[in-house]
């Protein structure tokens, strides 16, 4: 009986991504295998990140030109067979080499023949080597060595955040290659036990695992809406700036609603304001602080907002991986009770920064105060452009000196109402202050949607859609 159970356990098939999912949570793995319909579909932003990662992987193949690529649609068995034939025929580089061992599937981004064995390269669109990536290389090493492949070294290929493009893309500078051989080998001893635990969990019913920090760490689980369906809106998990471990300390102690928080549980003054507003419906308005803030706002006033995009592989000169590139702004100028609107939208596919900056500097000239929401973001972008275009640096510094952050009174909870649900994001503040105004009805409802739309236009040359 025991032998039969072991055989059944080992017959459970897992892919690399399923293994790493199981490391995060056995319940998530069980749901993926048994209740996949409960899985949340990736939103447009997440899908765009997946697509970008695929693009980075294809680009990294050019570090080892002349290799043979296996096709995704050929089927697992076919790709395993093709991989073995390529190795036997003396191929030096294989992209997406496919192996199976212990009923675990591994597809290697780049497998390259070195002088004393095969080198395994895992490609990530990140700008650094993270500990969680070693789980990926570890399970691949386990599968390949188990399948009889002599792995000499293991490498993590990621983007170089310090690379600045000038002219043609320099792949040797764009990518950083880190040797993670020792880290990968050190994790081998744990893998059989980890696999046994996952397979045991998969043989039974839905695991009775409660929610926890692992629901979002290291990745947000796509089954979170299912597992968190018992959590009400504006629960203890919505208390702004309360650390995650303290939220779960309350939850595991039986506290879910803000009204049940023990009196001796330490909260900051701002947290207490949020909790009291939630329980009583009372509005908190610090009129003295608001008057002091308004005194810093002097007409003519410009109301300024940026939108930016970023991409893993820089398209333009003087651009780094994932650098925020401003492509659009909206500016309302208030003077003598009259409001005038200015705007800029860059030409998709062309570097928008210089025309953006030239037009903005011209149009903010009359402003004595420039109101933004979340000053740190706009100021950082402006400072970057002052570095990129030193001829604008003096004017940009003068612009920055006039910026006032409208978010400050809300972040400090000088004005707070229950509808803000702990957030000082404009998406919560606006409808809380003006009930009939909301971002929800807009075709482009937030900065991320604007970024994705602009990137799509750049790829399709879609000025007609602009």
N, C-alpha and C positions, 0 to 999 in steps of 0.2 A: 504493500500500500504506500509506504513512504517513498519507494523508488518510483512508483507510478506518479505520485504528486510531484516529485522532482523533475521527472520527464515532462510532465504537463507544464510546469513552471518554465523550464528552459525552452519550451516550444513557443512561448509568447514572444512575438516579434517586436523589436523596438528600433526606431531610427535614432540618429544622433540627437535630433531636436527633441524627440520624446524622452530620451535619457536625461538631457539637461532640464527638461520640464519636470521630470520625476525627482530630480535633485532639489528642485524648488518646492514641490508639493506632490505627494502621492495622490491626493484627491484630484488635483488638476489633471494628472496623467490618466487616472481612472475615468474621469469625465470625457476626456478626449477620445478614449478608446470605446466608451460605452454610451455616452450621451453627447455626441458631437454637435447635435442640433442646439444645445444650450450655449454653445460658444458664441461670443459676441463677434460680429464681423469687424475686421479692421476698418477704422475710419480712413478718410482720404489722406490724412496726415501720416498715419502709420503705414498705409500702403505706399505712400511716396517714399518713406524711409526704406521700406523693403526694396522698392525699385532702385533707389539710389545705391543700396548695398550691392545689388546685383550688378549695377554698372561699374562700381568700384572693383568688384571681383573680376569682371571681364577685362578691365583696364590693367589690373595687376598681372594678368596672364602675359602681357607684353614684356614683363620683366624677364620672362623665359620664352622667347619667341620660338616658333617652329614646333610647338607641341601639338598633340592630338587631343581634340575636345570630344568628349562623349555627350551625346544628346540626351536631354531630360526625357523626351517622349519615347525613347526606345525600349523602356521597360527595365526593371531592376535586374532580372536574370540575364537579359541580353547585355546590359552594361557590365555586369560582373564577368561574363564570358569574354566580352570585348577587351576589358582591362587585362585579363590573364593573357590573351593573345598578344596584346601590345607589349606587355612585359616580356613575353617569350620571344617576340620578334626583335627585341632590342631597342624599343622606343625609349628615348631619354627623358621626355617630359610628357605628362598626361594631365589634362585638365578634367576635373570631376571624375577621377579614377574611383571605381566603385568596388567595395569589398563587403563580404558578409562573414561574420564569425560569431559563434555563440548566439545566433539568431539576432545579431545587432548589425544594422546597416550603416556603413560609413561611406560618404562621398568626399573625397579630398579635393580641395580647391586646386592645388597644384602639387603634383608628385614629380619630383625631379631626381634623376639618377646622379648621385655624387660619386666620389672616388672610392668610397668604402661602404656603399649602401645607398638607400633611397632617402632623400630629404623630403619631409612633409611640410607644406606651407599652408597655413590657415589664414585667409584674408578677411579682415574686418574693415568696415568703413569708419571706425572710431579713429580718434587721434592719439590713442594711447593703448598700451597693453594693460588689460584689466584682469584681475584674478579670475573672474567668471569665465574668461575666454580659455583658461587652461582646462576647464572641464571639457570644452570642445576638442582640444588637441589630445586630451587624455583618453577619451573614448575612441577617438580615431586611432591612436597609437595601440590601444588594446585590441581593436579589431584587426588592424593591419598586421601586427606582430603575431596575433593568433592565427591569421590566415597565411602565415609563413613568409611575410615580407620583412626583410632586414631594414629597419628604420635606423639610419645613422644619426640624423639630427631632426629637430622639430623647430619650426619658425612661426612666429606671428607677424604677419604683414599688416601694417596699418598706415593711415595717412600721417604725414608730417605737418603738424599745426604751424610750424615756423616757416614752411615753404611759401614763398611769394612768387607767383608766376610773373615772369617777364619774357615775352616772346613765346616761342613754342613750349609746350608742356614738357617738363623734364621729369620723366618717370623715376629716375634714380633719386631725385630730390623730393618728389611728391610722396614717395613711400619710405617708411622706415621698417626695417626688418630686424626683429628681436629674436634672439636665440632663447627658446623656452624648453630646451631638451630636458634639462634637469628637473624643472618644475613639472613637466609632463610625466616623466618617469616616476617621480615621487608620489604621484596620485594613483599609480597602477594597483597598489596593494589594496586600496579601498574599493575598487570597482566591482569585484565579484560580490562583495557584501551589499553594495548599493544596488546592484542588479537584482540580487535575491530579494531584497526588501521591496523593490518595485514590482517584481513578478508576483510576490506573495500578495501584495495589495490588489493586483489586477485579477487574482483568482477569486476574490470574494465580492461582496456587494459594495455599494458606495461607501468609501471610508468616512468614518465619523470624525473628520478633522474640522475643527472650528476655524473661523477666520483668524488671521494673524498678520504680523509684519511681512511674512512671506507672500502675502497676496499682491504686494507691489515691489518686492525686493528679491532678486535683482531686477525683475521685470514685472510690469503690471500684467496680471493674469487675465486672459480673455474669458475666463469663467467667473470673474469677480461679480458681475451683475447677478448671476445665479446664487452664488454663495453669500452675497451681501443683501439679499432681498429682504431680510428681516430688519435691516438697519433703517430707521426712519430718517426723513429729512431733518436737518439741523439737530443731529445727535451730538454726543460727546466728540465724535470724530470730526466735527465741523468747527471745533474751537480753534480759532486762529492762533498759530505760533505755539500750540501745545505739542510737545514732542510726541512722536508716534509711540514710543515705549510707554509713556505716561497715559496716553489714550487707551492702550491695550491693558494697562494696569487697572484702569477703571473698569473696562469692559469685562475682563476676566474676574473682577471682583463683584460683578453683577450689576454694574452701573452702565446704563445705555442712554438714558435721558438726562439732559442738563439739570433738571430739577432734583435728580437723585444723587448729585455729586456730594460726597461727605463734606461737612462744614470745615473740617481740618485739612482738606485737600488743597495744596498750595496752588493758587492761581495769581497771575499778575493783575494789576488794576484794569488793564484793557480786556483781559479775559473775563474778569468779573462783570465789566460793563456788558459784554456780549451775552453772558449767561443771564444777567438780570433782565436785559432787553428781551431775551427769548422767553423768560418766565412771566414777565409782567406786561410786555408790550410797550413799555415805557421808551420814549425817545430820549437820547442823551445829546444835549446841545451845549457846548461850552462857548457861550457867546463872547466871552473875553478873548479866548484864543482865536475865534473866527474873525473878530474885529481886527486883531493884530495881523492876521494873515491878509485880510482884505486891504489893509493899509499899505501892503507891499505891492499891490496891483495898481499901476498908474497908467492912465490912458495917454496915447493910443495903445490898445491892448491887442496883441496877436494871439489867436488860439491855434496852436500848431500840433499836428499829429503826423508821424512818419509811418510808413510801412516799409518793410525790408524783406529780402529773400536771402537765403544762404544755400550753398551747394557744396557737396564734398569735394568735387574737383573744380578748381577755379577756372572760369571761362575768360577772364579779363586780366590784363596786365595789372600788377600791384594789388592782386587779390589773393587771399589765403584760403585754405580749406575751411569751410563753415564760417567764413567771415560774413557778418551781417552787411548786406549791400542795400542802402536806401534806394527805392525805385519810385516812390510816390509820397507826396505830402498833400495835406489839406491845411489851408491857412485862412482863418476868418479874421479880418481886421475891424476892430470896433473903435470908432473915433467920433466924438460929438453925437453919440446916440445912433450913429449909422453903421451898418454892418456891410462889409464888402468881402467877397470870397475870392481866393486865389487857389490854384491847384497845379500840380505837376504829376504826370505819369510818363515814365520813361518808355522809350521805344524798345519793345521786346526784342531780345537778342543782342542789343547793344549795351555797352557800359553806361548806366544812367547817372553815374555819380557826378561828373563834371557839369552837365546841364542842370542836374538837380541842384547843385550847390550854387551855380551862377544865378539861377532864377530865384532861389530862396533868399540869397543875400540881398538881391535887389528888392524883393517884395517885403521883407521884414524891416527894411530901413526906417520906416516911420515909427515903428513900435518902440515904446519905452519899456513895456513889459511884454514878455512872450510866455504865455501860459502853456504848459504841457502837462500830460498826465503820466507820471513815472519819469521824472527828470533823468534818472541814472541812465536809462536806455537812450534817450535822445542825445544827451551830452556825450556818451561814449561813442555814438555814431559820428557826431560832429568832430570830436577829437581825432577819430580815425581819419576822417576826410581832411582835417588840417594837416595830418602827417602825409597823406597821399598827395595833397595839392598844397604845398607850402605857400604858394602865391595867395591862397585864401586864408592863411592861418590867422592873420591879424583880425580880419573881418569876422572870422568864425569865433575867435575868442571874445570879441565884442558882442556877438550874438549870445554866446553862452552866458556872459555876465548879466544879461537881461532876462534870463529864464527864471521863472517861478513855477514850482511844482504844485499843481492843483490837487495832487493826491495826498499831500501832507495832512490836511485837516481830517481826512477820512482814515488815513493810516494811524494817526494818533488817537482816533476815536473822539475827536472834538465834535464831530457830527456822526452819530450812529443811530440807526433804527433797525428794528428786528429783521426787516426784509433783506438786509445786507448779508445775513447769515454768516457773519464773521469775516466777510471778505471786503477789501477795499478796491477790488477790481472794478473798473468802470462798467463792466457788464452786469454787476450787481448794484452798483451805486446808482446808475442812471435810472433803471426802472423803480428803484426804491424811492427816489426823489420825485420822479415824474412818471406816474403809473402807466400812462398811455404811450410812453416811449420805451422801445426795447430794440435790441439787436436782432431778435429772433425772426423778425419779418423781412430782414434784408437778404438779398440774394448772396451778397458777400458779408457774412455776419461777424467775422473777426479777422485779425491779422493773419492767422494761419491760412484761412480760406483765400485771402488776398494774395498771399505768397504763392499758394498752389496755382491759383488762376494765372498769375503773372508768369510763372515758370512754364505753365502749359502754353501760354501765348508765345513765349520765346521759342519753344520747341516746334510750334506749328506755324510760326511767322504770322500769327493771327491778328494783324492790326485791324481787320474788319470787325473782330469781336471786341476790340478795345473800348 
